[in-house]
Amino acid sequence: MNKVILVGRVVQSPDIRYTQNGKAVCSFSVAVNYQTKVREETDYIDCVAWDTLAETVGVHLVKGRKVVVEGRLHVRRLDGEDGQKRKVTEVVVRDVEFMDRVETA
């Protein structure tokens, strides 16, 4: 089973774009705080949403908004510009729950 649940705040406003086939894809990061024995730590987790969920996320998420993200962990292997291979780890989002309200002007 590959299931990830994150609770945290959006690091920056999401980046929505479209593939050549017109499929929406939205990238964003979530800051997740946790306590160690010594101090509080923060991880910044990259997330990617597709299709109608990507469009919803792109419209409604803004920097600082608290969310619950549910999805699966995905590792991609890429060739860097310098010829080095590298890995990108991200959460492929299945669902997003908004935990706070956005104030409108």
N, C-alpha and C positions, 0 to 999 in steps of 0.2 A: 504494500500500500504506500502511496506517495501523496501525502496530504500535509499542507502547511496552513496554519492559521496565525495571522499576525495582528496585533493590536498596537496602533501607534499613530503618529502624525505624519502627514504628507510633507516631505522635505521641500519641494518646490512645485509650482503649478505644472501639471502634466503636459507632455508633448504628444499631440495627436497628429498622425500623418496617415497617408493612404498608400497601399501597395499599388503596383502597376495594374493589378486586377480590380482595383477599387475597394479593397478590403481595408477597413479602419484598424489601426493599431495605435495603442496609447502606452507610452512609457512613463513611469513615475517611480519615486522612491519613498519608502516608509521608514521613519525613525522609530525604532523599538527600544525602549528602556528596560533594563533589568538590573537586579541587585546582585553583586558578588559579595563575598565575605568582607571585602575591603572597601568597596565603593560602588556607586551606581555607574553603570556602563550604558552605552548606546550603540546599537548596530544600525547601519543604513542598508536596507534591503531593496534591491532593484526589482520592480514588478512590471509586467507587461499584460495588457488586456487587448482582446481582439473583438472585431465586429461591433454589434450594437452595445455591448458592455464597454468597449473602448470609447465610443461616442458619448455614452452616459458619464463615464469617468472624466473624459476630456471637458465636458460642460460643467460638471458639479464639483469636482475636486479643485481645491486651491491650497496653496501653501499654508500649513498649520492646521488643516482640518483633521479631526480625529476620525480614524476609520478602523474597521475590522476587514481584513483581506483574507479570503480563503482561496486556495489554489494548490498547484503542485510545483515542486522544485524541478527546475530544468537546467541542465548544464550543456552549453554549446561550446564547441571548439572552433576557434578562428585562427586564421593566418594573419599575423600582424604585418604592418608596413615594413618592418625591419626583417621580415622572414621568420620571426619567432612564432611558434604556436602558443596560443593562450586559451584559457578557459573563461567563459562568462557564466556566472550562476545567477539565475533570476527565478522569480515566482511567476508562473503563468496563471493569471487570475481567472477564477471561475465565478466569484461573487464578491461584491463590495458592500459593506453596510456602513452607512454614514452615522457616526456617533454623536454629532453635534449639529447645531443649526447654523446656517450661514445668515448673517445679518444683511438685509438688503437696504439700499439707500432710498 
